[in-house]
Amino acid sequence: MKVDQYAKAGIPFYWRIEQAATGIPIVYTYVLDPATKAYRDGEMFTGTVEATAPFSITVDLGVM
């Protein structure tokens, strides 16, 4: 699975985007735990992404 490859490569952040039944995407974020080399759950966004890591960003998912 690609996620395992990302973790093995040391990529610190991973976002997964799914299309909800409402038509507005849902964004799931994951953060790499360097000790276990596995991702832990981060935040989930619907409507608007207001993330601070890996950089500060605001995205209105309703206009995508």
Contact map, one row per residue, 1 for C-alpha under 8 A:
1111100000000000000000000000000000000000000000000000000000000000
1111110000000000000000000000000000000000000000000000000000000000
1111111000000100000000000000000000000000000000000000000000000000
1111111100000000000000000000000000000100000000000000000000000000
1111111110000000000000000000000000000000000000000000000000000000
0111111111100000000000000000000000000000000000000000000000000000
0011111111110000000000000000000100001110000000000000000000000000
0001111111100000000000000000000000001000000000000000000000000000
0000111111100000000000000000000000000000000000000000000000000000
0000011111110000000000000000000101001000000000000000000000000000
0000011111111100000000000000000100000000000000000000000000000000
0000001001111100000000000000001110000000000000000000000000000000
0000000000111110000000000000111100000000000000000000010000000000
0010000000111111000000000000111100000000000000000000000000000000
0000000000001111100000000011110000000000000000000000000000000000
0000000000000111110000000011100000000000000000000000000000000000
0000000000000011111000001111000000000000000000000000000000000000
0000000000000001111100001110000000000000000000000000000000000000
0000000000000000111110111100000000000000000000000000000000000000
0000000000000000011111111100000000000000000000000000000000000000
0000000000000000001111110000000000000000000000000000000000000000
0000000000000000000111110000000000000000000000000000000000000000
0000000000000000001111111000000000000000000000000000000000000000
0000000000000000001111111100000000000000000001100000000000001100
0000000000000000111100111110000000000000000001100000000000001100
0000000000000000111100011111000000000000000111100000000000000000
0000000000000011110000001111100000000000000111001000000000000000
0000000000000011100000000111110000000000111110000000000000000000
0000000000001111000000000011111000000000111100000000000000000000
0000000000001110000000000001111100000011111000000000000000000000
0000000000011100000000000000111110000011110000000000000000000000
0000001001111100000000000000011111001111000000000000000000000000
0000000000010000000000000000001111111111000000000000000000000000
0000000001000000000000000000000111111100000000000000000000000000
0000000000000000000000000000000011111000000000000000000000000000
0000000000000000000000000000000011111100000000000000000000000000
0000001101000000000000000000000111111110000000000000000000000000
0001001000000000000000000000000111011111000000000000000000000000
0000001000000000000000000000011110001111100000000000000000000000
0000000000000000000000000000011110000111110000000000000000000000
0000000000000000000000000001111000000011111000000000000000000000
0000000000000000000000000001111000000001111100000000000000000000
0000000000000000000000000001110000000000111110000000000000000000
0000000000000000000000000111100000000000011111000000000000000000
0000000000000000000000000111000000000000001111111100000000000000
0000000000000000000000011110000000000000000111111000000000001000
0000000000000000000000011100000000000000000011111000000000011100
0000000000000000000000000000000000000000000011111100000001111100
0000000000000000000000000010000000000000000011111110000011111000
0000000000000000000000000000000000000000000010011111000111100000
0000000000000000000000000000000000000000000000001111111111000000
0000000000000000000000000000000000000000000000000111111110000000
0000000000000000000000000000000000000000000000000011111100000000
0000000000001000000000000000000000000000000000000011111100000000
0000000000000000000000000000000000000000000000000011111110000000
0000000000000000000000000000000000000000000000000111111111000000
0000000000000000000000000000000000000000000000001111001111100000
0000000000000000000000000000000000000000000000011110000111110000
0000000000000000000000000000000000000000000000011100000011111000
0000000000000000000000000000000000000000000000111000000001111111
0000000000000000000000011000000000000000000001111000000000111111
0000000000000000000000011000000000000000000000110000000000011111
0000000000000000000000000000000000000000000000000000000000011111
0000000000000000000000000000000000000000000000000000000000011111
